[in-house]
Amino acid sequence: MNLLQRFRLARARRNCRLPLQQRLLHQPLPSPGTRVTDLEMIALDFETTGLDMARDHIIAAGWVLLRGDRIVMASAREVRVRNGAAGGVGQSAVIHGIMDSDLDDADTIEAMVEHLLPELAGRAIVAHAAMIERGFFASLLRRMGGVPLPNPFIDTMALERHLIEAEGGAVREMHGDLTLDSCRARRKLPDHQRHSAGADAVACAELLLAQIDQLGGAARVKLRELL
């Protein structure tokens, strides 16, 4: 862990008022020079009622652990979350397929945080279009008295753009060139169950490993090359 990371962790501990997160902020973060073979990462996916982080809600979270270039499938988990919005899931059900009735016996948002936060401690976080997971979780943690995660975030969408452009290609965003499905298809990865938080987390993990392979393999690639 470098000096800047130590400073950020110390500042986060000072500002954090969420006891669970406060304890976990004592775990060191991986340094940018760490090789993938020595990394532990969590691939994370949220299903939400929309994209407005101030108004919309997380209704499902899925994650899976990567140890180096291996996906630990036994660690894969999906947690559905009760939705406190007066209007229910609304039109977002068309995207993720989760109905209000599916959330009747779901966990509270606090329970989801208790499950998820320990999995993230001291690890890099992987997500496709990571600004969604990073932003929603930061907003949620602030409401609970916590602080935004200081963990390094690997965005497989941004990494895909870099890889395409590095080979002289062009990204056609209006054609969906950077969706998770498009990125996986480009690398001949098989179809997966779409818009399930757990399945999307595993799909994102598989995409990252394919991208790492293109960059030279887990034994050569360092964390800084993925950020």
Secondary structure, 3 states (H helix, E strand, C coil): CCHHHHHHHHHHHHHCCCHHHHHHCCCCCCCCCCEHHHCEEEEEEEEECCCCCCCCCEEEEEEEEEECCEEEEEEEEEEEECCCCCCCCHHHHHHHCCCHHHHCCCECHHHHHHHHHHHHCCCEEEECCHHHHHHHHHHHHHHCCCCCCCCCEEEHHHHHHHHHHHCCCCCCHHHCCCCHHHHHHHCCCCCCCCCCHHHHHHHHHHHHHHHHHHHCCCCCCEHHHHC
